[in-house]
Amino acid sequence: MNFQVTVLKILVAYPDGFAVMEDLKRDMAILATSGRDWADRTRRLAARVPDLDIFSQGLVKRISGGRKITPKGRALLELMEARPTALERAEAPPLLETSATSPAPVPPLRQPADRAKRRRERRERRREAREWARANAS
């Protein structure tokens, strides 16, 4: 289940929520080896939705060599990350049921400037790595 939370978190960070499998695998490897903080965080998030299955519940779509998070996936992740109040903690229904019953689509989240900057830097590093690999492949 931590794997599924990790996939959701990675896809949210990409433009339009889409990542090709190579990028997704690389980012997952980085997070998996980043230490206990990430494992603990994903375990806590996964505990809030015990029956999470990102593919059968329509939270992530398979699209031409990659994966894309759906609006329903964004909404569920947002609910998972929300800090519940004391009253909500005492009487909260399962998060999966509340996200499935909400009929309104979730608008795309606005990205902070620093997140966009990190994304641009990541794209530039990937581009440089591809160019370096092409140059050394000959």
N, C-alpha and C positions, 0 to 999 in steps of 0.2 A: 504494500500500500504506500510506503514511503516513495517507491519508484513512481507511482502515479501522481503523487503530490509534486514531486520533482519535475515531472514532465509538464504539469500545469504551470509551475513557477517559471520554467525556462521559456515556454511558449509565450507567456505574457510579456516577457522582456523583449521579444523580437518584434520588428515592425509588422503590423497587421496580424500578429499572433501566429505567423507561419515560419517554420524552420525545416530545412532539409535534414534528412536523417544523419548525415555526417556531422553537421553542426550540433544536432540534438545529442548524439552520442558523445561528442567531445565535451560539451557542456556538462553532461551527466557525469562523465569521468572526473572532471575537475571538481564538481560538487561532492561526489562520492568520496574523494580523497581529501576533502578540505577540513575534515576533523569532526569532532563530536557535536559541535554547535549546529551544523546543518542537519545531521541525523536526528538530533533532539528536536529541532524545530519542525522538521517534516513529520516526525512521530506525533508531536502535539497536534499539528494540523490534521493529520490522518485520523486521529482519535475522535475528532469532531464529526467526521462522516464515516462511520464504521463500514458501510457497505459500498464504498467508493469503487466504481469501475468506469474509468474515463471513456472507454470506447463504447461499451454497450449502453451507457447512459447518455451518449451524445455530447459529451463534454469536449472531446477532441475528434477531429475528422482526419482521415487519411486522404491526402491529396498528392498526386503525382510526385512520388519520391520524398514526401515529407509529411509533416503533421501540422494541423492548424487548430487552435483553440476556438471554440464556438462562443457566442455570447452567453449561453447557458453555463459554459465552463468558467468564463470570467466572473459571472455572478456567483457561482458556487465558491470559487477561490476567494472572492471578496468577502463572502459570508464566513468562510473558514478563518480568514485573517482578522475579522472584526473582533474587537474586545467586547465580550458580553458584560452587561451590567449585573449587579448582584441579583436582581429580580429575574432577569433573563436566564442566569445560570441555574437558578432554582427550578424554574418551570419551562425551560426551553424545549420545544419539540425538536426532533432530529432535523439537522440542517438540510439534508437531501430532500425531505418532503416539502420544506418551505420554498426551496428553489424550484422545485418541479411545479408548484402551484402558482407561482407568480407569472401572470400572463404578459406583463409588459417587457419588451426587450430592453436589455441593458445597453446604454450608449457606451461607445468606446471611452476608455479612461484617458484623461489628459496626462501627458507625460511631462515630468519635470525636466527642466533644461539640462541638469546634470545627467539624467538618464539618457537623454538624446545624445549628449556629448560622449558618454561611455559607449553607446551603440555605434556612433560614428567611428570612434577609436577602434572598436572591435572589428568593424567592417574593414577599416584600413589595415589592421594587422592581418586579417584573413587574406586580403588582396595581396599584401606584400609576401605572405607565405606562399600563396599560389604562384606568384611571379618567380620567387626564389626556387620553388620546386620545378617549375618549367625550365628555368635556366640551368639547373643542375641535372635535369633528366637527360639532356642532350649529350 
